[in-house]
Amino acid sequence: QVQLVESGGGLVQTGGSLRLSCAASGSSFRNYDVYWYRQAPGKQRELVASMTSSGFPYSTDSVKGRFTISRDNAKNTAYLHMNSLKPEDTAVYYCAARWDLYDTWGQGTQVTVSS
C-alpha cells in the first residue's frame, strides 16, 4: 500500500493560484486511481477532482475551468492545479489513492483564500 505526502497548501488572495502535490511511495503508483477531496468547517467532505490510473479526469462543477488534476507516474506524484481561487475554496484538502483493496489517505493540507 502506498503512503501519501501532501504539500503546497497555504494562504492566497482571491484570484490567486496554488498547486497542491501528492507524493506517493512505492513502485505501483501507476495502478492507483487518485482523488482530491476537501472539507470546510461545518461541511461534509467533498470530492473535488479525480483521475483514474488510465488518465481519465473528473472535477466537480464548482471548480470546473479553475482546477485541473494531473499525475506524473514517473515521479509517483499527483497534482491539483488551482487557479482563480475564491474564498469558498477555503478548506482542508486531502489526497487519496485507491487500487482494489488498497485505500489510503494523505494527512491533509490547509488552503485559505482571503477576500
Number of C-alpha atoms within 10 A of each C-alpha: 17 19 16 23 17 21 17 14 18 14 14 18 14 17 14 14 17 18 16 22 21 24 21 21 14 10 12 13 26 19 15 21 19 28 24 25 18 22 19 16 9 6 9 9 15 14 16 23 23 25 20 18 18 10 14 11 15 16 19 12 10 11 17 12 11 14 20 19 23 18 21 12 16 9 12 18 20 27 22 23 15 19 17 15 22 18 15 13 20 20 21 18 26 25 27 21 27 19 18 8 7 10 14 15 19 19 13 22 20 18 22 20 20 16 10
